C-alpha cells in the first residue's frame, strides 16, 4: 500500500483532552446546513484524524484518473448518500470502508462540520470528523478509486506559507478558494474548504 507520510513541524501534547474539547465544540456549535433538492445530491465524507507519534494528523486519498468526478485530486474518503444510509454519518463511514477498507469499529465520530457545496459534481457535502484507531494499518484502498494515501500532520497544514487563498467570481457570486501546498501535492476545492473549517475548529480548542 502506497502511503505518503509528511513530517510534523512541531510536537503536540495533551491530545486526549484536546480531542474532548473538539468534540464538545462540534456538538455545541450551530452547524450550517444546506437544503438539498434536485439536481443537488447529498454526500458525506469522513475527515479521518490519526494520532501519530508527533501529534494529530489528517488522512487523505489521492484519487485515480478513472473515477467519475474530481479525477486525480486530493480528497477525503466519502461519496453520495444512498437509501440504506439513515444519516450522512453512515454515508461517510460506509464510503470510507468501500474506498480505503476502514472498518467502522475503528472510528470514533466527534461531530460534523458545516455543509460544503461543490458545483463540479452538484454535491452538498457533510464533513464528519472521526478519530481513527490504529493509523493506516490494515487499510485497503480500492484500486479503481484510490491511487494512494496521504498523511499530513496538523502542524504541517497550519505551518507558515502552506495555506493561500484566491477569490473567484462565478455567476455574480464570489467564492474564496483555499489551497494547502504540502510537499508535491495541492489540497484545494471542497477538500480545501473542509480543511480550513477543521483547522479553525481545532484552533478554537487550544
N, C-alpha and C positions, 0 to 999 in steps of 0.2 A: 504494500500500500504506500502510495506516494504522499508524504506529509511534509509540508514546509513549516518549520517552526522558527520564528524570528526571535532574536534575543531580547530580553527585557532591558529597559534603560534605567530602571531604578527598582529597588526592592519594595514590597508591600508587606505590612504586618497587620495582625489582628483582623484577619479576613472573616472569621466566623461572625463576629459582631457587626462587621461592615455589611455582610450579606443579610443579616437580620434587619438592619436599618433600611437596606434597599428594599426588602420585601415589604416592610411597613410603609415605606414611601410609595411604592407602587399601588398598594391597596388603599391608601387614604387619599391619594390624589384624584382629581376629577379627570378621567380619561376622555380624550376627544375621539369620538367615533364618527364614522361616515356611513350614512344610509346607503344601502346597495339596492339598485333596481336595474333591470336590463337596459343597456348592454353590459353594465358593470358586473363583475364577478367577485365574490368573497374569497379571500385566500388567507392562509396563515403561515407564518414562518417561525421557526424556533431560533432564538438568539442564545446559542449554547455557550454558557460560561464555564470555563475549566479553571481549576485551581492548580496552577503549576508551581514549581519549586521557587520561582521568583515572583509569585503573585498571580492574580487572576488574568485569564486570557480569553479571547473570543475565538470560536471555531467557525471558519468559513469554508465554502466549497468553491472550487473553480469549475464552472460549468463547461460541458463539452460543446463542440461546434455542431452537434447533431440534435440538441434539444430544440423544442419548438420556439421558445422565447428566451431573450436575454443570453444569446449564444456567447460562450467564452467569457462571461463576466464573473466577477467575484460576488457570491451571494450567500445568504443563509439557507439552510435546508428548509423546504416548505413547498406549498403548492395550493391548488384550488380546493376549496371546501367541497365535500361530497355529501350526499344524502345520509350516509352512515354516520357522519360526524354530528354529534349532538351540540357541540360548541366548537369554536375556532381553535381552542386549545387542543382538542382532539385532532384537528386537521394538522396542526404543527407537529404534533408527536407522531401521527401516522406517517406523514410525509418524511419526517426525519428517519423513521425506521426504513421506509422504502428507498430513500436516496442514499443513506450512509450506514444503514444497519444499526442504528442507535436504538437499543431496547428501551422502552418507556420506563421500565423499572429503575433505570439509571438516572432519570431526570427528576429533579425537584423543581417544580414550577414556582417562581417567585411572584409573577404577575405579568401584566400586559402594558405595552407602550401605546401611544396614540396610533390610530389607523393611518396608513400611508397609501396614497393613490399613485398608480403608475399608468400613464397614458399609453405606453407601448403595448401592454398586454390587457389593459382595461381592468386590472386587478385593484381591489381595495384590500390592502394587506394589514392584518393584525399581527404585530410582533409579540411573541410570547417569550419572556425571559425565563430561562431554566438553568440550574446548576447541574452539570453532568459529572457523575462519579466515574472514576476510572480513566479519565483522559481520553486519548484516542485509541486505547486498547480495544481490540476486537471489533472495531468499526469496519464495515464492508461497503465501500462506495459502489453504487450502481454504475457500471462502466458506460452505459448508454446516456447517463445524465451527468455524472460527476467525473471530471478528469483527475482531480487530486484535491487534497485538503490543505488548508492554510490555517495555522495557529498564530495569533498575534496578541502579545501582551497588551493589557490596557495601558500600561505605562508607555508603550511604543505609540499607540494610537493617540495618546494625549501629549506626545512629545512635541518639541518645537519644530515648526516647518512641515509637519506631517499633514495638517489639515488646512485646506484652502477652500474658498467658495467662489461661485460665479453666479450672476443673476441673468436669467434668460426670460424673454417675453414670448408667450405663446397665446395667440388669440386674445390679445389685450390683457392677459394675466401675466404677472411677474412671478417667477419661480426662483428660489435660491437653491443652487446645486452645491452639494457638499462632496469634496474629494479628499480621500485619505491615501497618500502615497506611502506604501510600505514595501521596501525592497524594490523588486521589479514590477510589483502589482499596484493597480489603482482601484480603490474601492469607491464607488460613486453610485449615482442613480438612487433607486429606492433603498438599496442597502446602505449607501452613504447617509441618507436621511435617518435611517434606523440607528446606525452607529452614533450619529450626532445626538439623537434623543437619548440613547442609552448612556452615553458619557455624561450628558447633563444630569441625568438621574443619579448616576454613580457619584458625581462630584458633590451633589447635594447631600449625600450621606456621609461625607468626610468628617 
